[in-house]
Amino acid sequence: MADQFSHGQGSFDFIDRLIDLFHHPVTQKALPKSETEPSLNQQFKTALTALEETIEKQQHEKDGGKQFGWKRTLNFEDEESKKHKEKKIHDQIRMDVESIHQHLHTGISSHDLDQLKGYLAHAAETVSSGEKSHEVLPRCRAAILKRFHHEAGLLALEEMDDYLGKQHEAWPTIVPRDPSLSPDEAEAIVEHNRMRVRKNFLNYNIHQSSFLIVGIVEVWKSDYPEANSNLWKSVVFEAVATALRAKLMHLFTTRIRHDRKSIENKATELIGAKVTELKRTLQGGVTSLNDAHRVVSSSLKILDEVIPNIAWQHLQKVLPETNRFQEGQKRDNNEEG
């Protein structure tokens, strides 16, 4: 096709030859062709282009300005209304979050919330770009952040309980309204709901935490529960706990960056041994897919689990904050399992 254009031929030059054949030029004397008359190919191209432009213009008028104009305006106004409602809710719940921080004396200000939210957002991007990578550094970094987020969540729940206990308050829970339930049955349901909330909190990923820290639940958009309802209050308390979680996580990442040399030395030793195994497997030929999968799986496990575990064990030795609520941490670990 490129050769046709290199010889000065257009896409439709074959039409000229077909017309000549079917018009029998032998029995009909051909008229002299004017030098200024455009070729059939050029006429076809011009007409086709003009037709396409006309269709495009009419379609634009039809969609944008005439028959469906009011629908587009309505949809636009509806989206704007939803965004306005969503912003109003987010502003309201953030005010409640800041109010609880003050009430519990967490020491986390509005400015601190913005800083911690930005930290979590950056951490979420780091995890997203590295968690599936086969490169050592990005994948290790992502795995360590996920491990620190989980451990910080366990500690944050205990810290939150400590703050609530000092104010003689408890985490809002949904109380069953079934009159047929005995007090013990009702209390068992309340306790189950409380455990479920704590488990859900621990299972939030860093991206979710980066929004929850100011009371935003992304999937709800503008469909939030009624303000001051138990569910609303529960989200507010989760937001406060998320700020405690982010503060601890930031402490962990700062310290591990300071002590990274010792972590890197241990990681290098482990990865070096695994690289040798990988090379040996490749050089020997892959005779068993199961063996190959085992080597790959064990290699990734070093990045995803072993090195983050080494990093966490190091922090437990050098940071008293990691052991401050050790008993509560064990309990929540058991509840999660």
C-alpha positions as a printed Julia matrix, in Angstrom:
337×3 Matrix{Float64}:
   0.0     0.0     0.0
   2.92    2.32    0.71
   4.24    1.7    -2.84
   1.03    3.1    -4.32
   1.59    6.43   -2.64
   5.3     6.46   -3.47
   4.45    6.41   -7.18
   2.02    9.31   -6.88
  -1.07    7.11   -7.05
  -4.06    7.82   -4.84
  -6.21    5.31   -3.04
  -8.91    5.45   -5.68
  -6.93    5.78   -8.93
  -8.14    2.3    -9.92
 -11.68    3.82  -10.27
 -10.49    5.92  -13.22
  -9.31    2.79  -15.03
 -12.54    0.91  -14.31
 -14.66    3.75  -15.7
 -12.54    3.84  -18.85
 -13.14    0.12  -19.38
 -16.9     0.22  -18.93
 -17.43    3.37  -21.02
 -16.01    1.63  -24.15
 -13.7     4.36  -25.36
 -13.29    2.55  -28.78
 -16.89    3.27  -29.91
 -17.14    6.65  -28.26
 -14.69    9.4   -28.99
 -13.27   10.71  -25.81
 -13.49   14.41  -25.21
 -10.26   16.25  -24.53
  -9.73   16.48  -20.79
  -9.32   19.96  -19.4
  -6.01   20.52  -17.66
  -7.81   22.31  -14.83
 -10.48   19.62  -14.29
  -9.81   17.65  -11.12
  -9.37   13.9   -11.39
 -12.17   11.56  -10.43
 -10.16   10.52   -7.43
  -9.85   14.12   -6.27
 -13.56   14.74   -6.85
 -14.44   11.63   -4.86
 -12.14   12.68   -2.02
 -13.51   16.23   -1.94
 -17.12   15.09   -1.98
 -16.51   12.45    0.69
 -14.72   14.91    2.95
 -17.5    17.45    2.55
 -20.13   14.82    3.34
 -18.28   13.7     6.48
 -17.98   17.3     7.64
 -21.69   17.84    7.05
 -22.6    14.69    9.01
 -20.29   15.7    11.84
 -21.76   19.2    11.97
 -25.34   17.93   12.0
 -24.57   15.31   14.61
 -22.94   17.95   16.78
 -25.96   20.2    16.49
 -28.3    17.3    17.2
 -26.43   16.12   20.28
 -25.32   19.41   21.71
 -27.72   22.11   20.84
 -31.14   20.91   19.8
 -33.01   17.71   20.52
 -30.94   16.48   23.48
 -29.61   19.78   24.76
 -31.94   19.89   27.76
 -30.98   16.33   28.78
 -27.29   17.17   28.73
 -27.92   20.26   30.81
 -29.99   18.25   33.26
 -27.27   15.6    33.6
 -24.64   18.28   34.11
 -26.7    20.0    36.78
 -27.38   16.65   38.46
 -23.66   15.81   38.61
 -22.88   19.28   39.94
 -25.58   18.85   42.57
 -24.13   15.5    43.67
 -20.63   16.95   43.89
 -21.9    19.87   45.94
 -23.75   17.51   48.28
 -20.7    15.25   48.55
 -18.44   18.17   49.44
 -20.9    19.41   52.04
 -21.01   15.96   53.67
 -17.22   15.62   53.58
 -16.81   19.03   55.2
 -19.36   18.16   57.87
 -17.85   14.79   58.78
 -14.35   16.25   58.82
 -15.52   18.83   61.34
 -16.81   15.95   63.49
 -13.5    14.11   63.1
 -11.53   17.17   64.23
 -13.96   17.66   67.11
 -13.35   14.08   68.38
  -9.59   14.59   68.11
  -9.95   17.6    70.37
 -12.34   15.81   72.72
 -10.0    12.81   73.12
  -6.86   15.01   73.3
  -5.03   13.03   70.61
  -2.82   16.02   69.85
  -3.58   15.74   66.1
  -4.59   19.1    64.61
  -6.34   19.94   61.33
  -2.95   20.71   59.78
  -1.61   17.37   61.04
  -4.55   15.61   59.37
  -3.66   17.17   56.03
  -0.02   16.16   56.44
  -0.88   12.58   57.42
  -3.42   12.31   54.61
  -0.74   13.34   52.12
   1.68   10.81   53.6
  -0.86    7.98   53.23
  -1.68    9.03   49.66
   2.02    8.9    48.74
   2.41    5.53   50.47
  -0.62    4.2    48.56
   0.96    5.23   45.25
   4.22    3.55   46.24
   2.39    0.31   47.06
   0.31    0.4    43.89
   3.36    0.83   41.64
   5.51   -1.75   43.39
   3.45   -4.58   44.85
   3.35   -6.62   41.61
   6.83   -5.67   40.43
   9.6    -8.24   39.96
  12.2    -5.6    40.83
  13.6    -5.97   44.32
  13.46   -2.41   45.64
   9.92   -1.39   44.53
   8.41   -4.68   45.66
  10.21   -4.68   49.01
   9.21   -1.08   49.64
   5.57   -1.88   48.89
   5.57   -4.99   51.08
   7.18   -3.18   54.01
   4.64   -0.35   53.81
   1.76   -2.86   53.81
   3.23   -4.66   56.82
   3.75   -1.39   58.72
   0.2    -0.29   57.88
  -1.18   -3.52   59.29
   0.91   -3.41   62.48
   0.13    0.29   62.97
  -3.57   -0.56   62.63
  -3.38   -3.07   65.48
  -1.61   -0.58   67.7
  -3.91    2.29   66.71
  -7.0     0.34   67.82
  -5.45   -0.18   71.25
  -4.41    3.45   71.44
  -7.94    4.48   70.49
  -9.35    2.26   73.26
  -6.98    3.95   75.67
  -8.17    7.44   74.67
 -11.83    6.37   74.88
 -11.3     4.76   78.28
  -9.9     7.99   79.69
 -13.09    9.78   78.59
 -15.33    6.89   79.77
 -16.6     6.4    76.24
 -16.95    3.42   73.92
 -16.86    2.84   70.19
 -20.35    3.31   68.69
 -21.99   -0.01   67.83
 -25.25   -1.04   66.24
 -27.6    -2.29   68.95
 -30.2    -4.9    67.89
 -33.82   -3.81   68.34
 -35.35   -7.26   68.44
 -37.41   -7.41   71.69
 -37.36  -11.2    71.64
 -33.63  -11.24   72.33
 -32.43  -11.79   75.87
 -29.96   -9.27   77.34
 -27.14  -11.79   76.92
 -28.07  -12.44   73.29
 -28.28   -8.73   72.56
 -24.91   -8.13   74.22
 -23.37  -10.98   72.18
 -24.59   -9.33   68.96
 -23.21   -5.95   70.05
 -19.83   -7.54   70.79
 -19.87   -9.36   67.44
 -20.57   -6.06   65.66
 -17.74   -4.4    67.56
 -15.3    -7.13   66.53
 -16.46   -6.9    62.92
 -15.81   -3.15   62.86
 -12.31   -3.67   64.24
 -11.58   -6.44   61.75
 -12.81   -4.3    58.83
 -10.62   -1.47   60.05
  -7.54   -3.7    60.02
  -8.38   -4.93   56.51
  -8.53   -1.44   54.98
  -5.71   -0.9    52.5
  -3.53    2.2    52.52
  -5.49    3.84   49.7
  -8.73    3.5    51.69
  -7.0     4.83   54.81
  -5.82    7.92   52.9
  -9.49    8.93   52.53
 -10.9     7.5    55.75
  -8.51    9.65   57.8
 -10.82   12.63   57.14
 -14.05   10.61   57.2
 -14.35    9.89   53.48
 -15.67    6.47   52.45
 -15.12    6.54   48.68
 -17.76    3.99   47.73
 -20.48    5.95   49.52
 -19.96    9.05   47.37
 -22.83   11.32   48.52
 -24.94    8.5    50.01
 -23.8     8.82   53.62
 -25.8     7.68   56.64
 -27.68   10.28   58.63
 -25.42   12.61   60.57
 -25.03   11.63   64.23
 -26.36    8.12   63.56
 -24.34    5.27   65.04
 -22.93    4.42   61.62
 -21.89    8.05   61.05
 -20.26    8.18   64.49
 -18.51    4.88   63.84
 -16.91    6.31   60.68
 -15.82    9.39   62.65
 -14.16    7.17   65.26
 -12.51    5.09   62.51
 -11.16    8.31   61.01
  -9.6     9.27   64.33
  -8.1     5.8    64.7
  -6.78    6.06   61.13
  -4.93    9.26   62.02
  -3.32    7.42   64.96
  -2.47    4.61   62.54
  -0.91    6.99   60.02
   1.12    8.73   62.72
   2.56    5.41   63.89
   3.2     4.26   60.34
   5.07    7.48   59.6
   7.18    6.9    62.71
   7.97    3.36   61.53
   8.96    4.36   58.0
  11.11    7.23   59.27
  12.99    4.97   61.68
  13.47    2.12   59.21
  14.88    4.6    56.69
  17.37    5.68   59.35
  18.33    2.06   60.1
  18.02    0.75   56.57
  21.68   -0.35   56.27
  21.25   -3.3    58.61
  18.01   -4.31   56.85
  19.67   -4.02   53.43
  22.57   -6.25   54.51
  20.23   -9.05   55.62
  18.07   -8.62   52.53
  21.1    -8.75   50.22
  22.22  -12.03   51.77
  18.78  -13.62   51.34
  18.26  -12.35   47.81
  21.79  -13.35   46.76
  21.13  -16.95   47.78
  17.81  -16.93   45.96
  19.34  -15.5    42.77
  21.82  -18.37   42.76
  18.92  -20.84   43.0
  17.04  -19.07   40.2
  20.08  -19.17   37.9
  20.71  -22.83   38.68
  17.1   -23.64   37.84
  17.32  -21.81   34.51
  20.7   -23.25   33.55
  19.58  -26.77   34.34
  16.52  -26.41   32.16
  12.98  -26.28   33.43
  12.12  -29.95   33.63
   9.3   -29.51   36.13
   6.78  -26.67   36.17
   6.05  -27.41   39.81
   9.71  -26.92   40.7
   9.85  -23.72   38.67
   6.72  -22.38   40.39
   8.19  -23.3    43.76
  11.39  -21.35   43.07
   9.48  -18.29   41.83
   7.04  -18.44   44.75
   9.8   -18.75   47.33
  11.7   -15.89   45.69
   8.69  -13.57   45.83
   7.99  -14.66   49.41
  11.35  -13.22   50.42
  10.31   -9.84   49.04
   6.68   -9.97   50.22
   7.04  -11.54   53.66
  10.56  -12.33   54.88
  12.16   -8.9    54.44
   9.1    -7.01   55.83
   9.19   -9.38   58.81
  12.89   -8.61   59.36
  12.12   -4.88   59.19
   9.29   -5.21   61.7
  11.37   -7.3    64.11
  14.06   -4.63   63.97
  11.52   -1.92   64.85
  10.26   -3.96   67.79
  13.79   -3.9    69.2
  14.4    -0.17   68.79
  10.97    1.44   69.17
   9.06    1.14   72.46
   5.89    2.27   70.64
   5.7    -1.09   68.89
   5.27   -2.91   72.2
   3.16   -0.36   74.04
  -0.05   -2.31   73.55
   1.39   -5.77   73.06
  -1.37   -7.65   74.9
  -4.1    -5.9    72.96
  -2.22   -6.57   69.75
  -2.17  -10.3    70.49
  -5.92  -10.21   71.14
  -6.71   -8.45   67.87
  -4.43  -10.85   66.0
  -6.45  -13.73   67.44
  -9.73  -12.01   66.53
  -8.54  -11.49   62.96
  -7.65  -15.14   62.62
